[in-house]
Amino acid sequence: MEYRNLGNSGLKVPVLSLGTGTFGGTNEFFQRWGQTDVKEASRLIDICMERGINFFDTANVYSLGDSEIVLGKALKGKRNKTIVSTKATFQMGESPNEKGSSRYHLLNALDDSLKRLGTDYIDLYFMHSYDPQTPIEETLKTLDLMVKSGKVRYIGCSNFAAWQLMKSLSVSEKFNLEKYIVYQGYYSLIGRDYEQELMPLLEDQKLGMMVWSPLGWGRLTGKIKRGREMQEGRIKSGGDVGAPPVGDKFLYKVVDVLENIADELDKSIPQVAINWLLQKRTVSNVVIGARNEKQLLANIDAVGWKLSEKHLLQLDKVSGQTPIYPHWVGER
């Protein structure tokens, strides 16, 4: 397994991590991701660790805490050999203070996550989304306090706009506070918005990128192909709620090229899609999901080889998006 530094930190992580959104499955918003129990989660974690993947990503909102509980139980006896990331910001209860990035909510959320995970510390703690209701200084001073307390080792953010991330980094520098070292965001062959604002920012500021949904909400699993009835899976069962729209014409064009390259290399469509991401600038890690051992093993086989320059260019061309303003200025 290849390891990379997480952004500009000294923390080395495998290029793949296991996302645990499928663990628990009790919260209605996330239940279509899966309902992996402790026994199955333990088996998936064992498979990962046997193959050099010791990084596990969760969030307090996944199944309203049950994902953290399942992960914590599955990691019992293995915690000191693993890297665990979790997140906070989204609504966790009916109270108006049970969401957001205020000091009040974050301190409570961290303690709750530690209890559910059965650990004394979080290796990587993410702000799951930007909170416009809370001053950035309050959030970052709270995160700095968490790191100084030893309960958190590194901090990151997810789903921030570029200006929100840059302003946060500026505030950290101004007050000599802990900085975000990594950004977790959506990036795939059918979702390349990240490249226009966020990628140049991360490259300039030396942050790492952790990719979520590398297969575009399941659209790049190989189950959706031109002229074929959709196979059983996440999309057909309605698991793409909240996904950005992707036109059929564009999707089929991308999948056609993926399938041709996969056939040529004796790989699967998902393996090619993930390998493409791992060769993109700023990417430190790709979060993979799996409902069972077969899916997990197939996704792990996306590493250990590299797409050729020819194949990368083919994929770049077919999936390219029109730049947003002002990025197209001067290109014509």
N, C-alpha and C positions, 0 to 999 in steps of 0.2 A: 504494500500500500504506500502510495506517495504521500509525504507530509509537506505542508507549506506553513510558513509563518502567517499568523492571523493578523493581517494588516501590518502596521509598523511595530507590533509587539514582539516579544520573544517567545510567545506561546505558539508551539507547533501543533498543528491539527491535521488529521487525515483529510484528503481532498473530498471525501464523502462523509456525511454524518447521517444518522438515522433520525428522521422526524417522527414524533410520537403523537401526531394528531389523531391517529387511529386507535390509540390506547384509551380505554374507558368506554367512550361512545355513548355517554348518558345524556349529554347536553344536546338539545334539539338542533341548535345551529350547526353543530359539528358531527352529529351522530352518523351522517351518511359517509363520513370518512372511514369508518370501521368501528368495530367493537372488540378490540383485542384485549383479552384478559391477562392476568399476571402470568399464567402458565405459558401462553403463546408469546407474550412479550419477553419472557425469560429466554425462550428458545431463539427468538430473533436477535436478542442482545448477544447470546452466546455465539451465534453465527457471525455477527459483526466482529466481535472481539477475536474470534479465530482468524479472521481475515484482516486484522489490523485496524478496524474501525472502532475507536473507543470514545467517539463523540456523539452525544445524544441530545437532541433539541426538543424542548417542550414549551408550554406556556400555561400560565395559571387559568386562562379562559378555556383551554381545551377541555371539554366535558366538565366545565366549572370546577376544575381542580382534580377530577378523577384521573386525567392523564398523568399528572404529577404523582398521584398516589400509586398508580400501577407501575410507573417508571421507578419510583423509589423502592418499591417491594422487589421488582425484578433486578435491581442493582445491588440488593443486599449482599454484602460480602465482596462486592466488586468496586465499590465507590472510589477507593483510592487509586484505581487503575483507569478511571474514566474522566472525561470532560463532560460537564452537564451545563446546558444553557436553558434558561427559562425567561419569561417575559411578564410584564405588567403594563397596564394602562386601561384596558377595556373593562366594561361593567362586570362586576363580580357579585353584586347584590342589589337590593332595592334602594339603599341609601344613596343620596347624591354624592357622598364622599367615598363610595365604594367603586370609584372609577377615576381615571385621570392620572396625572403625574405630580400631584401635590405631595408635600412631605408627609402629610397625614396618611394619604392612601398608600404611598410607596412603602413606608415603614411597616405598615400593617400587612401589605401584600407580600413583602419579602419574608417576614416572619411566618406567614401562612404557607408560603411556598417551601420554606425550609422544613416545616413540620410535615407537610404532605410528602416531600421527597425523602424525609428521614435523614437529612444531612445537616452539617454545621455551616456549610458554605456553598455558594453558587460560583462556578468558574466564570460564567459569562452571563451578565444580566442585561436584558434588552428592554428599552422602552418600545412597546409594541406599536405605538403610533404617536404622532405629535399631539400634544394637548394644548390648544390655544387658550384655554381658560387659566393656565398656570404659568407664572413667569418662568422663563428658561433658567434664570439664576436659582430659583427655588428647587427646580428639578435637579440641576447639576450639583448644587451644594449637598442635596440629599444623597445623590449617588456617590459623591466624594466621601461623605460620611460613612456610607456602607462599605466602601473599599477600605477606608482607614480602620473600620471596626473588624475587618477580616471576614465579614460575612459574604462579601463579593470580591472577586479577584480582577475581573475586567468588565467594562461596560460597552454596550453597543446600542444601536437604534434600528428600528425597522419602519418602513413605510413613510419615512419623512420625505418631504419635498427637498430639492437641493438647497433652497435658501434657508429652510428650517435647520438642516444639518450644518450648513456653513455658519449660521448665526450661533448655533450651539457650540461649535468648535471655537469660535471667536470668544464667546463668554468664558469657556473653560480656560482659554489662554489668558484672558484679561484677569481672571481671579485665581489663576494657578490651581485649577481644579482638574480632577481626572477627566480625560478626554475619551470620547467614543473611539474605539479602535476598529470597529467593524460595522458594516451596514448589512442588514438582512432584507432582501427585496426580491420582487418578482422579475424573472428574466428567463426567456426561452426563445426558441426559434420563431415562435409566433407572437412574441411579446418583447420587442427590442427597444421599447421606450427608454429603458434604463441607460442606454448608450448615449443619449443626447445631452442630458444635463448631469446625471448622477455619476456616470463612469468617469468623465473628465475631472469632476470634483474629487472623487475617491482617489484617482491617480495622483492628482496634485497634492492632496492632503495625506496621502499614504495610508488610506484606510483599506481594509480588506472587504470583499463582497462575499456574503453567504447567500446563495441562490435558493429561494423557495419556489415550489411548483415548476421545476425544470421541464416538465412535460406538458405545461400549459393546461392545467386542470384536467389532465388525462386525455387531452386531444392528440397527444403524440405518443400514445402507447402502442399504436399499430392496430387498434380496434376500429379506427375510423379511416376508411380508404375510399377512394373514388369508385362509385358504381357498386358499392357493397352495403348490405344492410348492417347497421351498427350492431356490434356484438355486445353481450352482457358486460357491464362494468360500471365504473363510477359515473360516466356521462349519461348513460342510458337510464341509470337509477336516479338521476337528478342531482348528482353530486357536484355539478358545476355552478351551483347557485352563487351569484356574486362575481362570476368570472367575467373579464372584459370580453366584449363581442369580437368574434373572428369570422370573417366572411368565408363561406364554403369554398369559393373559387381560390382564395389565397391559401386556405388550409390544405386543400387537395394538391395544389402546386408544391407546397413545402413537403407534404407527405410523400408525393411521387418521387422527389429527389432523395428524401431520406430512405425510402424503400430501395431505390436503385443502388445507393451507396451501401446500404445494409446487406443487400444480396451479393454485391461485389466482394465485400469483406467477410462474409459469413457471420454477420452480427445482426442484432435486432434493431428495429427502429428506435426504441428508447435508448439503447446503448449508444447509438450514433448521436442522438440529440443531446445526451448528457456529456459525451466526449467533446462535442463542439463547444459547450459551455466551459469546460475545463481548460480550453486553450484560449480563452478570452482574457484580456487584460483585467487586472484587479481581482479576479475570482480566486478566493482562497479556499472555498468550500462549497459543495452542492449538497443541499439537504434532500435526501431521497426518502420516499415513503414506501411502505409495503404492508399489504394485508395478510401476507402469508410467506412461507419460506421460499417458494418458487419465485415470487416477485422480487424478493430481497436478493436472492442469489443472482438473478438476471440483471438487476440494477448494479450490483457490485461489479459485474463483469464489464461495466462501462469504462473501467480503469485498467491500466497495465498495457495500454497501446495508445497510439495517436493517429488521428485522421491526417491524411496527407494534405499538403498545401492545395492540391487540386480539389480535393473534396471540401476543404474549408471554403475555398472560393465559390464553389458551386452552392453551398449552403448559404453563404453570405449573400450571394446574388439573388437567390430565389426568395429569401426571407427579408430582404432589405425593405426599409420603410422610408417614406418621404420625410426629410428632416422638418422639424417645426421651426418657426421663426425664433430667433434670427439665424439659425444654423445653416439655412440654405443661402443666405446672403453671401455673395462672392463665389458660390460654387457653380454659377451658371455662366 
